[in-house]
Amino acid sequence: MGMIDVVSVLSEMPTLLKLKKGMVPRPASVADCFGARVEANAHRFGHRSAIVFEGQEVTWSEFNALANQYAHYLKSQGVQRGDTVSVIMENRIEFWRCWSVLIK
């Protein structure tokens, strides 16, 4: 990232901060999110491929099962809806499984 890129991003900070202020967690009654769609796809298309990456293939059922494992672990650690969680991980299938939990 060059100096021009850094200056460009920094010039957008006021807009990004305004946008963040307007963001609030969805109410628990809202079920339309990425995680809910993964779960619905697991029920409808469980045996079909959800992700193919670097020679690995994961079905919707497998994808949903591991996402649920992450969700249960985070819940056991006291993470609740609306909490902030950071994930630092290389680009791999497990990142998408974890991400599907975090944006529910």
C-alpha positions as CSV (number, residue, x, y, z in Angstrom):
1,M,0.0,0.0,0.0
2,G,1.6,3.2,-1.1
3,M,1.4,6.7,0.4
4,I,-1.3,7.7,-2.0
5,D,-3.5,4.8,-0.9
6,V,-3.0,5.6,2.7
7,V,-4.0,9.2,2.2
8,S,-7.0,8.1,0.2
9,V,-8.2,5.8,3.0
10,L,-7.6,8.4,5.6
11,S,-9.5,11.0,3.7
12,E,-12.6,8.7,3.8
13,M,-12.4,8.2,7.6
14,P,-15.0,10.8,8.5
15,T,-17.5,9.1,6.1
16,L,-16.6,5.7,7.5
17,L,-17.1,6.8,11.1
18,K,-20.5,8.3,10.3
19,L,-21.5,5.0,8.6
20,K,-20.4,3.0,11.7
21,K,-22.4,5.2,14.0
22,G,-25.6,4.2,12.1
23,M,-24.8,0.5,12.4
24,V,-26.7,-1.4,15.1
25,P,-27.1,-5.2,15.7
26,R,-30.2,-6.7,14.2
27,P,-32.9,-7.6,16.7
28,A,-32.9,-11.3,17.7
29,S,-36.2,-11.7,15.8
30,V,-34.5,-11.0,12.4
31,A,-33.5,-14.3,10.9
32,D,-32.4,-13.1,7.5
33,C,-28.6,-13.1,7.7
34,F,-25.7,-15.0,6.2
35,G,-25.7,-17.6,8.9
36,A,-29.4,-18.3,8.6
37,R,-29.0,-18.7,4.8
38,V,-26.1,-21.2,5.4
39,E,-28.4,-23.2,7.7
40,A,-31.3,-23.1,5.2
41,N,-28.9,-24.2,2.4
42,A,-27.7,-27.1,4.6
43,H,-31.3,-28.3,5.0
44,R,-32.1,-27.9,1.3
45,F,-28.8,-28.8,-0.4
46,G,-26.9,-30.6,2.3
47,H,-25.0,-32.9,-0.1
48,R,-24.1,-30.2,-2.6
49,S,-20.8,-28.3,-2.7
50,A,-20.8,-25.0,-0.8
51,I,-17.1,-24.2,-1.1
52,V,-14.4,-25.4,-3.4
53,F,-11.0,-24.0,-2.4
54,E,-7.4,-25.2,-3.1
55,G,-8.5,-28.7,-3.8
56,Q,-10.8,-28.9,-0.8
57,E,-14.5,-29.3,-1.2
58,V,-17.1,-28.7,1.6
59,T,-20.8,-29.5,1.4
60,W,-23.4,-27.2,2.8
61,S,-24.0,-29.7,5.7
62,E,-20.3,-29.8,6.6
63,F,-20.1,-26.0,6.3
64,N,-23.1,-25.5,8.6
65,A,-21.8,-28.2,11.1
66,L,-18.5,-26.5,11.6
67,A,-20.0,-23.1,11.8
68,N,-22.2,-24.4,14.6
69,Q,-19.1,-25.7,16.4
70,Y,-17.6,-22.2,16.2
71,A,-20.9,-20.7,17.5
72,H,-21.1,-23.1,20.4
73,Y,-17.5,-22.4,21.4
74,L,-18.0,-18.6,21.2
75,K,-21.2,-18.9,23.3
76,S,-19.3,-21.0,25.9
77,Q,-16.8,-18.2,26.1
78,G,-19.5,-15.7,26.9
79,V,-19.8,-14.0,23.5
80,Q,-23.2,-12.6,23.0
81,R,-25.2,-11.0,20.2
82,G,-23.8,-7.5,19.6
83,D,-20.3,-8.3,21.0
84,T,-17.3,-7.5,18.8
85,V,-15.1,-10.4,17.8
86,S,-11.9,-10.2,15.6
87,V,-10.7,-13.0,13.4
88,I,-7.2,-13.0,12.1
89,M,-6.7,-16.0,9.8
90,E,-5.1,-16.8,6.5
91,N,-7.4,-17.2,3.5
92,R,-8.9,-20.7,4.0
93,I,-12.2,-22.5,4.2
94,E,-12.3,-22.3,8.0
95,F,-12.3,-18.5,7.8
96,W,-15.7,-18.6,5.9
97,R,-17.1,-21.0,8.4
98,C,-16.1,-18.8,11.3
99,W,-17.3,-15.7,9.5
100,S,-20.8,-17.2,8.9
101,V,-21.2,-17.4,12.7
102,L,-19.9,-14.0,13.5
103,I,-22.3,-12.1,11.2
104,K,-25.5,-13.9,12.4
